[in-house]
Amino acid sequence: MVLEVTAKDAEGKELYKSDKTWFEIGVDLDRDMRYGAWQIKEIIDLTLPPLETQRETYLIHFDTDTEEVELEVKLWYYISGGKGDVVYSVVRKLEFDN
């Protein structure tokens, strides 16, 4: 899964972009085993339980003359390799008083 965060100004110029990638436990991005079975169990025991929410916080600094920013967040699920689908997307417009 990939969480992608993008901020653009009123003209569409990209001001900020970040992403965070999670991959299947025990398998790397090339689908090769990374851990043995006992290591995977230990990792699972220490990870976020199913149906729980994980929150991410991003601290973004904009120039003082920025009046408006459009934030777009997408959560991608990659079934295999480059084939991904957006499972969640939200766009918010922020307006600043100068």
Secondary structure, DSSP 4 states (H G I P E B T S, - for coil): -EEEEEEEETT--EEEEEEEE---TTB-TTS-B-S-HHHHHHHHHTSPPTT------------TT--EEEEEEEEEEEEETTEEEEEEEEEEEEE---
